């Protein structure tokens, strides 16, 4: 993902709201992915211990 400079962003209120919504959505997606990864790792651990 490329960096965005604030000078590159139009500060029109509607555009700022849209940009904030996009950032919020990306943060939610990232959080969900991290949670799924953590859940998958926690499910793998008992399987490995039981297989020894």
Backbone torsions as a table, in degrees:
resi	resn	phi	psi	omega
1	UNK	NA	133.9	-177.2
2	UNK	-86.3	151.0	179.8
3	UNK	-73.1	145.5	178.4
4	UNK	-115.6	125.9	176.7
5	UNK	-89.1	144.7	-179.4
6	UNK	-62.0	-27.5	178.3
7	UNK	-68.2	-19.1	179.9
8	UNK	-85.0	-6.9	-173.1
9	UNK	-104.3	130.0	173.8
10	UNK	-71.8	131.1	-174.9
11	UNK	-90.6	14.5	174.3
12	UNK	-54.8	134.4	-173.5
13	UNK	-52.8	-44.3	-178.2
14	UNK	-65.2	-41.2	179.7
15	UNK	-67.0	-37.0	177.3
16	UNK	-65.3	-41.5	178.2
17	UNK	-62.5	-41.9	179.2
18	UNK	-64.6	-44.5	179.2
19	UNK	-61.5	-43.1	178.0
20	UNK	-63.1	-38.4	177.8
21	UNK	-63.8	-41.9	178.4
22	UNK	-62.6	-45.2	179.2
23	UNK	-62.7	-43.2	177.7
24	UNK	-60.4	-43.0	179.3
25	UNK	-63.3	-41.7	178.4
26	UNK	-63.8	-40.3	178.5
27	UNK	-64.5	-39.4	178.2
28	UNK	-65.7	-41.7	178.7
29	UNK	-64.0	-44.8	179.0
30	UNK	-61.0	-44.0	178.9
31	UNK	-61.5	-41.9	179.5
32	UNK	-65.6	-42.7	178.5
33	UNK	-63.0	-43.2	178.3
34	UNK	-62.5	-38.5	178.2
35	UNK	-65.9	-42.1	178.1
36	UNK	-63.4	-40.0	177.7
37	UNK	-64.2	-45.2	179.4
38	UNK	-62.3	-41.8	178.8
39	UNK	-63.6	-42.6	-179.6
40	UNK	-64.7	-40.7	179.0
41	UNK	-66.7	-38.7	-179.5
42	UNK	-69.9	-28.1	176.7
43	UNK	-75.5	-29.4	-178.9
44	UNK	-73.3	-36.0	-174.5
45	UNK	-57.5	-50.3	179.7
46	UNK	-61.9	-34.1	179.5
47	UNK	-64.4	-41.9	-179.9
48	UNK	-66.5	-42.7	-179.7
49	UNK	-65.3	-39.8	-178.8
50	UNK	-70.7	-24.7	-177.5
51	UNK	-83.8	-6.3	-177.6
52	UNK	-75.2	NA	NA
